[in-house]
Amino acid sequence: MLPTAKIGPYTLPNPLIVAPMAGVTDRPFRLLCRRMGAGLAVSEMVIADSKLWHTRKSKTRMDHAGEPEPRSVQIAGGDPDMLANAARLNAESGAQIVDINMGCPAKKVCNKAAGSALMKDEGLVRDILEAVVCAVDIPVTLKMRTGWDQDNRNALTIARMAEDLGIQALAIHGRTRTDKYNGDAEYDTIADVKSRVGIPVFANGDITSPEKARRVLQHTRADGLLIGRAAQGSPWIFREILHFLETGEHLQAPSLNEVERILSEHLTALHRFYGEHMGVRIARKHVGWYMQSHDPGKQFRKCFNAINDAMEQKQSIQQYFSGLRNGEVFAA
């Protein structure tokens, strides 16, 4: 039985959520993952300081045209008033859920007392949560880690505080801030939080296969799962996990033809969304992820990364997959 995932008034189609990832979960990727079975896709984080929203990066991050409901926007920062204002402005621009980032371990975020660095200052956490919840009349959610370091796992303290202040759901990554993405995620802390709060809890971290998804759900009793890095280059992981959770059986892996079609459509969407100049550059990292299992020697990726023309990118993908189907080995 799949758990029923709810966030405020919204019942999600299923409990699988695309985790927000800076530089990854843009609108083309979110829409693709929703088509591939995700129940919700959270935007990459928008910086709280609205004075910086005129930049190209911020404008694209706040573009949700054509996205299915509910639209969830993540905001990041360390100033309660700025975060409250960011929540208000995003709600006015169409956000239906606002997510507060206290999970990002990146130095450039943590050095500005934002992201997971906030977990070190529980007083500031309280001020931020209270300010944002009071600023909007849409659900506010919180993404965090298990704590600051191995000796300071305060996820339960912050979770209880969040519930008291009106946060509607929690997502917890099974590592501390100092762990970054090293070692294995642990789920005992998530299970403990889930057993002690009444709001929905979503588990995150190292969910890389249908079997792992089932084990994490069974261990934590979480209301759903956030899947991030495992979806890079494999957006079909959502339908694979969903099928396995519903039936106990594995869905057949996508054929070469389908992988080519999905990748080609993703390329087209990136070129349209960003324009050819930026779209061509942003496409390179996505193609790199798609090709991890098809191009072990990285020869194709090296050639692809030298292409500066959108049509040429599409043609190179077509030629490469044609060669794969014919059993040819790519030669630079």
Sequence and secondary structure as in RCSB ss.txt:
>XXXX:A:sequence
MLPTAKIGPYTLPNPLIVAPMAGVTDRPFRLLCRRMGAGLAVSEMVIADSKLWHTRKSKTRMDHAGEPEPRSVQI
AGGDPDMLANAARLNAESGAQIVDINMGCPAKKVCNKAAGSALMKDEGLVRDILEAVVCAVDIPVTLKMRTGWDQ
DNRNALTIARMAEDLGIQALAIHGRTRTDKYNGDAEYDTIADVKSRVGIPVFANGDITSPEKARRVLQHTRADGL
LIGRAAQGSPWIFREILHFLETGEHLQAPSLNEVERILSEHLTALHRFYGEHMGVRIARKHVGWYMQSHDPGKQF
RKCFNAINDAMEQKQSIQQYFSGLRNGEVFAA
>XXXX:A:secstr
     EETTEE SSSEEE   TTT  HHHHHHHHHTT SEEB   EES GGGTTSHHHHHHT  TT  SS EEEE
E S HHHHHHHHHHHHHTT SEEEEEE    HHHHTTT GGGGGG HHHHHHHHHHHHHH SS EEEEEES SBT
TB  HHHHHHHHHHHT  EEEEESS TTTTT S    HHHHHHHHH SS EEEES   SHHHHHHHHHHH  SEE
EE GGGTT TTHHHHHHHHHHHSS      HHHHHHHHHHHHHHHHHHHHHHHHHHHHHHHHHHHGGGT TT HH
HHHHTT   HHHHHHHHHHHHHHHHTT     
